[in-house]
Amino acid sequence: MEWLKNFYESFIFVYGCTMLLMYAILAFLSLRGILRYNRSQSYVDYTQLLDSPLAPGISIIAPAFNEGVTIISNVRSLLTLMYPKFEVIIINDGSTDDTLEKLINEFELVEVDFAYNERIKSQPVKRVFKSINTVYDKLLVIDKVNGKSKADASNAGINAATYDLFLCTDVDSILEKDTLLRMVKPFMDEEHEKIKAVGEPCPECGYVHFEEDSTKVIASGATLRMVNSCEVDEGVITRVRPPRNWLPRFQEMEYIRAYVLGKMGWSVINCVPNVSGGLGLFDKEVAIKAGGYDGQSFAEDMDIVTRMCTYMIDNKLKYAVRYIPTSQCWTEGPPNLKVFSRQRTRWGRGLAEIITTHRNVLFNPRYK
């Protein structure tokens, strides 16, 4: 058994050194990305974007299932985000409580005829509501049959979205007021097309030909933080506090490590594995052409990014997935081991499912 002991010890040593090396590389890349981001932000005036008629429109998609306790304050919070052109789409995913009734009463909603184009498959939409009060003209509420997943409800929201970009979030998450302004900037930074000369002068016309060489940002994400122990008033954080309980506190550290150290590092070399389901801004047309969310997936956030990247590579299109290091979204973390265990089991099943579903992409050099 001595050989087994030596093998085990060697394996643990190599594994530990590999992990430390990877984290060291990610830390270096993340530092580089954050410094570059801070330099670019030093001369950015977001009020110009706020007043610009050229800002791209954004559809905010927020599925809701049995959120009657907090739905009103959460929707009001979404409606007050700072951005010149956006809409808020709430998808009532077959709630069995008073979620829909509260929305109808509070925001003066009436059923309307809506040109719902089902470009992505989802459970049937029963009704669509708009407000008769012009104060809430940005709000659209969809009532649909329960699809048993956030992914199915998100697909219905994408089908109803008006604008070319959509932000997917959880209806109980709290977003910073400038979230849309900051998350749309990576799309706008690489919107311009780079022109380059190609080859020798053409023998027919005598001129050097040019071609467009552009990189399309297909998704962007930002840092998520724990709202546990923070003071919140009507969907707005009035005081930031670290979680008091030990379990959420360790999750807070994990989130900072995963987003600021991990995803910022991956973003520098354009290898972001997923954009969080709690907060992600996506190109709608690419998402639709890639098939949208998998309604049966336990890891819909990683699945859709994999689908979109695969679509871009298959069609020989240059793309980028970007992350910004600022905290833009606050979410409730599991308060006890029972809920925490269910969450991590779901994440683990989702990862195993992604590896199985997209096995043709895994370790395939074509997909980088």
N, C-alpha and C positions, 0 to 999 in steps of 0.2 A: 504493500500500500504506500510505500515511500514515494513511488513515482507519481501516484495520484496527488499526494500532498504537494510535491514539487510543482506539478502541473497547475494545481489550483492557485498556489502562491504566485507562480509566474503569470498566470492569467490575470489575477487581481492587480498585480504590479503594472502590467502592460496596459490594462484597461484604465487604471487610475491615472497613469502618466498621459495616456491618450486624451482622456477627458480634460485634464489640467491644461494640456497643450491647446486643445480646441478652445477652451474658455479664454486662454491667454490671447489667442489670435482674435477671437470675437471681441474681447475687451479692447484690443488695439484698433480694430476696425470701427467699433462703436465710438471710441474716442475721436477718431478721425471724422466720422459722420456727424457727431454732435458739434465738433468745432466748426465744420463746414456749415452746418445748419445755423449755428449762432452767428457766423460771419454774414451769411445771407440775410438773416433777420435784422441785422443792425441797421439796414437801410430800407426796410420794408415798412410802408405805411398802409395798414389794412383799411384805414378809412377811405382810401382811394378806391379800393376794391368794393367796399360797402356801398359807395355811391356810383359805381360803374354800371352802365347799362349793358356792357359786354361780358359781364360775369356769367359763366355757364349756369343754367338752372339745375337744381338738385331736388330730387324726390326723396323724402325721408320715409323709410318703410319700417313700421314698428308693429309686429304681431302681438296680439293680446289674447290671453286665455285666462278667464276668471281673475281679472285684475280690478274688480269692482272697488276694492278698498282705496286704491291709490290712482286709479285711471284718470280722474279729472285733473289732479295736480300735475301728473306726468305729462298729459297732453298739453296743458297750458305751458308747461316748461318748454316743450318742443316748439310750440307756436311763437315763443318769444326769442328764438335764436336770432343772432345778428347775421343777416344775409339778405342781399337785394332781391333774389328770385328763388323761392323754394315752395314746396308743398309738403304737407304732412299726411301720410296715408296710414291710417290705423286699420289693421285687419283683425276683426273679431272672429277668432278661429273657433266658432261653435261654443262659446262660453255658456256655462250652465248657471252662472250667477247673474247679477244685475249689471254687468259691465256695459252691455249695449244700451239698456234703458237709461243708465246714468249719462252716457254720451249723448243720447237723443235729447234728454231733458236739459242738460247743461249747455249744450252748444246749438240748440234749436235746429236739430237735424230733421230733414224730410227725405223720403225716398225719391230718387230721381232716375230718369232713363240715362244710362251711361253706356258709351260705346266700349264695352269691355272686350278686348282682343286677346284671346288665350293663346299667346305665342309659346308659353311654357305650360306644361300640364300641371294642374292642381285640382284639388277637390272643388266641386261646383260652388260658384258664387251665387248666393241667394238674393241679396239686395245691396244697393249702393246708396249711401246717404251723403247729402251736402247740407250746409247750413243756410237758412234763409237770412241770417244776420251777416252782413258784409264784413263784420269784424273777424269772422272765422272763415273767410272765403278761401284760405289756404288749406283748410281741413277737408279730407275725404275719408269716409269710413266705409269699409267693406265688410259685409256680413256673409260668411261662408260656412260650408260644412266642415266640421273638424277634420283636419288631416293628420292628427296625432304627431305633428312635428312642426317646429318653427320653420323648417325648410319649405314645407308645403305652403304655409301661410305667406312666406316671403315671396314665393313664386307668383302667388296671386297679386301681391303688391307690385311686383315688377311688371306684370301684365297691365296694370292700371296706371303705371307711372307715366307722367307727361314728359319729363325732362330726360336728357341724355346721360346724366349721372344719377345714381341712387345711393343713399346712405342707409345701410341696414343696421339697426340697433335693437335693443330690448326696451320695451315700453317702460319698464321699471328702472332703467338706467338713467343717470343724471348726466347731462352733457353741459360742458362749459359753453357760455354764450357765443364765443368766437370759434366754436368747433368747425363749422362749415367753412369759414374764411381760411382757417389754417390748413384744413385737410384738402381743400381744392387747389391750393397753391402748387403742389407737385404736378398736378395735371396741367396747370397753366404755364409752369416753368418750362416744360418740354413740349408745349403745344406748337411752338414755332418749328418750321421745317428747315433742316440743314441741307444746303445745296452744295454739291461737289462736282468737279469736272471728272469726266470719264474718258480714259483712253486718249488716243492720238486724234488730230484733226480728221474729220470725216472726208474721205476722198471725193465724195459727191458734192458736198457743200463747202468744204474747206474750213468749217468751224468745229471747235471742240464741243461735244455734247455734254449736257449736264443732267443729273438725276437727283431726285429728292431722297434724302437719307434721314428719315425721322424715326424717333423712338416714341411709341405710344404708351403712356402710363395707363394701365388697365385697372389699378387698384391702389389705394393708400390707406394706411392705418395710423393709429396713435396709441399712446400709453394709456392703459386702464389702471385705475387705483381702487382701493377698498373704501366704500362709504361707511363701513361699520364704525360706530362711535363718532362720526362727523355730525355736526348740527345742520339739519335741513329744514327749510321753511318754504312750503309751497313749491317743491321741486327745485329749489335753489340752495346750494351749499353755502351756509353763512359762516361756518367755522370748520376748518380742516383739523382733524385729530387722528393720530395713529390708533388703530384698533386696540381696545383695552384687553380683550381676551387673547390668550396666547395663540390659539389656532388661526384666527383671522390675521394676527400680527405676522405669523410666519408666512401666510399666503400673501400678505402685502410685500414682504421681502422677495418672495418668489415672483410676483408680478413685476417688480422693478427689475429683477435679474432677467426675466424672460423678455421684457419689452425694451428696456434701456440698454442692457448688455447684449441680449441675444438678437432680437429682430432689428435693432439699429445696426448691429454688425453685419447681419445678413443683407440688409438693405444696401449697404455700401457696394457689395459685389453682386447685387441684383439676384439674390438667392433666397428671398423671403418665402418660407414654406407655407405660411397661412396668414390671413388677415382675420383678426378676432371677430367672432360673431357678434360680440357686444358693440363693436364700432368699426365699420368698414365702409369706405367710399369706393364704388365700382363704376366702370364703364358699362352702361346698360346694354348696348348693342353687342359687345363682346360676350357679356354674360349670357345673353339670350342665344347667340350663335353657338356657345359652348354647351348649351342644354340647361342652363339655370342650375338651381339647387337640386340635389338628389333628395326627394321627399322621404326616402327611407333611411337616409344616412344619419349616424350618430355624431358625425363630425362634419356638418355641412359647411363650416367655414373653410376647413382645409380642402374639402372636396371641390368647392367652386373655384378656388384659386388654382388648384391642380388642373381642373377642366379648362379654365381660361388660358393658363400658360400653355397647355397642350395644344389648344386650338391655335394660338398665335404661332407656335413652332411649326405645327403641321402646315400652316398657310404661309410660312416663311416671312412672318411679320415681326419686326423688332418691337419689344415690349419692355416694360419696367413695372415693378411693384415697389412702392416707396413707403417708408415709415418716418414719422416725425417724433422727436423725443419728449414732447410736452404732454402733460396729463390733460386729456380732453374728456374722459369718460369715467364716471364713478359707479361702481356696481357693488351689490351686496354679496359678500362672501359667505360660504357655509359656516354657520356659527358653532356647529358641533361635529363630532366624528361621524355620526350616522349620515348626515347630509353630505359631508365631505367625502365619505366613502362612496356614496352613490354617484357623486359628481365625477370622481376620478375613475370609477368603474366605467362610466359612460364614455369618458375621454379615451380610456384604454381600448374599449370596444370599437370606438370610432377610428382610432389609429390603425388597429388591426384590419378594420373594414377598408380603409383607404389603401393600405398596402396590398390587400387582396384585389380590390376593384381596379386599381391602377397599376397592377403588376407589370404591365407592358412598359410603363414609364420608369419604374424603379430600376436603378443601375443601368439605364439605357443612355449611352453617351449622346444620342440624338437629342434627348430632352434636357441635356445639361444638368 
